[in-house]
């Protein structure tokens, strides 16, 4: 996938409900697990907002050979009054924990 020469401005991303514990994707552009060999080049990412991680651009999970280069990523925000957020402009995040693995781990802990 080649995403280039775009104007990504004034977008908003919220979780399933305002003030919830469910984080949301990036306000502007999200690349998730399996987006191998993507290129995100020569884009203008400005004025986006997220109630989770990455107001502008997020790379979340595992993808081989993704490239983010030659972009303007400015004036983006990430904030939520109930959960911590990361990456106002750009966030490179690991994959979210698997719910079944988390439940099994919690059940095994006395």
Secondary structure, 3 states (H helix, E strand, C coil): CEEECCEEECCEECCCCCCCCCCCCCCCEEECCCCCCCEEECCEEECCEECCCCCCEEEECCCCCCEEECCEEECCEECCCCCCCCCCCEEEECCCCCHHHHHHHHHHCC
